[in-house]
Amino acid sequence: MFESILCVLLLAVNPQDSFKKEMGPLQEAIDGLVQSTGARIMTSSRAAYLEGYGIAVALEVALEQPPNIFSKMKTGAELRASVAQRRKDIKDKLSEWLKQRIVKTESVGATESISIVVHLMNTTPNDVPDLPAQFVISVKKDAPGQVTVREY
Protein backbone atom coordinates (compact mmCIF):
# COMPACT_ATOMS: atom_id res chain seq x y z
CA MET A 1 0.00 0.00 0.00
CA PHE A 2 2.73 2.44 1.01
CA GLU A 3 4.69 1.69 -2.17
CA SER A 4 1.72 2.45 -4.44
CA ILE A 5 1.11 5.78 -2.67
CA LEU A 6 4.79 6.66 -3.02
CA CYS A 7 4.69 5.81 -6.76
CA VAL A 8 1.64 8.04 -7.27
CA LEU A 9 3.35 10.92 -5.46
CA LEU A 10 6.52 10.51 -7.52
CA LEU A 11 4.53 10.55 -10.75
CA ALA A 12 2.71 13.69 -9.67
CA VAL A 13 5.94 15.74 -9.57
CA ASN A 14 5.62 18.63 -11.99
CA PRO A 15 8.54 18.81 -14.49
CA GLN A 16 8.54 22.63 -14.27
CA ASP A 17 9.20 22.40 -10.52
CA SER A 18 12.15 20.05 -11.11
CA PHE A 19 13.39 22.29 -13.91
CA LYS A 20 13.46 25.36 -11.65
CA LYS A 21 15.92 23.52 -9.39
CA GLU A 22 18.02 22.22 -12.27
CA MET A 23 18.08 25.39 -14.40
CA GLY A 24 20.82 27.34 -12.57
CA PRO A 25 23.36 24.51 -12.31
CA LEU A 26 22.62 23.50 -15.92
CA GLN A 27 23.32 27.02 -17.23
CA GLU A 28 26.47 27.37 -15.10
CA ALA A 29 27.83 24.02 -16.31
CA ILE A 30 27.33 24.93 -19.97
CA ASP A 31 28.95 28.35 -19.53
CA GLY A 32 31.88 26.75 -17.70
CA LEU A 33 32.45 24.15 -20.41
CA VAL A 34 32.39 26.77 -23.16
CA GLN A 35 34.74 29.11 -21.26
CA SER A 36 37.19 26.24 -20.67
CA THR A 37 37.82 26.13 -24.43
CA GLY A 38 39.08 29.72 -24.50
CA ALA A 39 35.96 31.00 -26.24
CA ARG A 40 34.31 34.16 -24.95
CA ILE A 41 30.67 34.05 -23.85
CA MET A 42 28.87 37.10 -25.21
CA THR A 43 25.43 36.16 -23.83
CA SER A 44 25.21 33.70 -20.95
CA SER A 45 23.22 30.49 -21.22
CA ARG A 46 19.47 30.77 -20.86
CA ALA A 47 17.48 27.58 -20.40
CA ALA A 48 13.78 27.04 -20.97
CA TYR A 49 11.54 24.04 -20.39
CA LEU A 50 9.32 23.35 -23.40
CA GLU A 51 6.42 21.07 -22.54
CA GLY A 52 6.46 17.98 -24.73
CA TYR A 53 10.01 18.66 -25.95
CA GLY A 54 12.27 19.03 -22.93
CA ILE A 55 14.94 21.64 -22.27
CA ALA A 56 16.34 24.15 -24.75
CA VAL A 57 19.40 26.22 -23.84
CA ALA A 58 20.71 29.14 -25.91
CA LEU A 59 23.91 31.16 -25.62
CA GLU A 60 26.05 33.42 -27.80
CA VAL A 61 29.78 32.79 -28.15
CA ALA A 62 32.72 34.51 -29.82
CA LEU A 63 35.29 31.88 -30.75
CA GLU A 64 37.99 34.53 -31.06
CA GLN A 65 38.42 37.75 -29.13
CA PRO A 66 37.52 40.86 -31.13
CA PRO A 67 40.71 42.49 -32.43
CA ASN A 68 41.87 45.65 -30.68
CA ILE A 69 44.93 47.88 -30.70
CA PHE A 70 46.26 46.44 -27.43
CA SER A 71 46.25 42.76 -28.41
CA LYS A 72 48.78 40.92 -30.55
CA MET A 73 47.52 40.72 -34.12
CA LYS A 74 47.08 37.18 -35.42
CA THR A 75 47.46 36.14 -39.01
CA GLY A 76 44.49 34.86 -40.97
CA ALA A 77 45.83 31.30 -40.74
CA GLU A 78 46.25 31.56 -36.96
CA LEU A 79 42.70 32.90 -36.58
CA ARG A 80 41.20 30.14 -38.74
CA ALA A 81 43.11 27.46 -36.81
CA SER A 82 42.09 28.92 -33.44
CA VAL A 83 38.42 29.25 -34.42
CA ALA A 84 38.31 25.72 -35.87
CA GLN A 85 39.89 24.23 -32.75
CA ARG A 86 37.57 26.07 -30.35
CA ARG A 87 34.52 25.13 -32.43
CA LYS A 88 35.54 21.46 -32.31
CA ASP A 89 36.32 21.65 -28.57
CA ILE A 90 32.94 23.20 -27.75
CA LYS A 91 31.06 20.58 -29.77
CA ASP A 92 33.05 17.71 -28.22
CA LYS A 93 32.76 18.94 -24.63
CA LEU A 94 29.06 19.76 -24.83
CA SER A 95 28.27 16.46 -26.60
CA GLU A 96 30.06 14.40 -23.92
CA TRP A 97 28.48 16.43 -21.14
CA LEU A 98 24.99 15.99 -22.64
CA LYS A 99 25.41 12.20 -22.79
CA GLN A 100 26.02 12.16 -19.05
CA ARG A 101 23.59 14.91 -18.04
CA ILE A 102 20.48 13.71 -19.89
CA VAL A 103 20.09 10.59 -17.73
CA LYS A 104 20.43 12.63 -14.49
CA THR A 105 17.97 15.38 -15.44
CA GLU A 106 14.67 14.77 -13.65
CA SER A 107 12.64 17.41 -15.47
CA VAL A 108 13.21 15.74 -18.86
CA GLY A 109 10.67 13.01 -19.55
CA ALA A 110 11.56 9.58 -20.94
CA THR A 111 10.94 10.66 -24.56
CA GLU A 112 12.05 14.29 -24.23
CA SER A 113 15.33 15.99 -25.17
CA ILE A 114 17.90 18.56 -24.18
CA SER A 115 19.15 20.87 -26.92
CA ILE A 116 21.88 23.49 -26.73
CA VAL A 117 21.83 26.25 -29.35
CA VAL A 118 25.20 27.98 -29.65
CA HIS A 119 24.96 31.24 -31.61
CA LEU A 120 28.36 32.16 -33.03
CA MET A 121 29.47 35.78 -33.19
CA ASN A 122 32.03 36.18 -35.94
CA THR A 123 34.42 38.87 -34.70
CA THR A 124 36.81 38.31 -37.63
CA PRO A 125 34.60 37.96 -40.74
CA ASN A 126 37.41 38.83 -43.16
CA ASP A 127 39.59 35.98 -41.91
CA VAL A 128 36.85 33.42 -41.13
CA PRO A 129 34.10 34.08 -43.68
CA ASP A 130 32.59 30.57 -43.63
CA LEU A 131 31.76 30.45 -39.92
CA PRO A 132 28.21 29.11 -39.41
CA ALA A 133 25.74 31.33 -37.61
CA GLN A 134 24.92 28.64 -35.05
CA PHE A 135 25.10 24.99 -34.18
CA VAL A 136 22.61 22.88 -32.27
CA ILE A 137 23.58 19.91 -30.10
CA SER A 138 20.70 17.62 -29.09
CA VAL A 139 20.22 14.36 -27.27
CA LYS A 140 17.08 12.39 -26.36
CA LYS A 141 16.70 10.79 -22.96
CA ASP A 142 15.69 7.45 -24.48
CA ALA A 143 18.90 7.42 -26.62
CA PRO A 144 21.62 9.11 -24.51
CA GLY A 145 24.45 7.80 -26.67
CA GLN A 146 23.13 9.41 -29.86
CA VAL A 147 24.05 13.08 -29.84
CA THR A 148 23.02 15.10 -32.90
CA VAL A 149 25.07 18.13 -33.97
CA ARG A 150 23.76 20.38 -36.74
CA GLU A 151 25.23 23.58 -38.11
CA TYR A 152 23.20 26.39 -39.66
DAFEN-V178514 format. One line per field, one symbol per residue. ss: DSSP state (@ for helix, = for strand, . for the rest). burial: # if it has 24 or more other ideal C-beta (glycine too) atoms within 12 Angstrom, else .. A space follows every 50 residues. Layout:
ss = ???
burial = ???
This chain:
ss = .@@@@@@@@@@...@@@@@@@@@@@@@@@@@@@@@....=========== ...=========.............@@@@@@@@@@@@@@@@@@@@@@@@@ @@@@........=========............=======..======== =.
burial = ..............#...#..##..##.###.##..#.####..#.#.#. ...############.............#..##..##.###.###.###. ##..#####..#############..##..##.########..#..#.#. ..
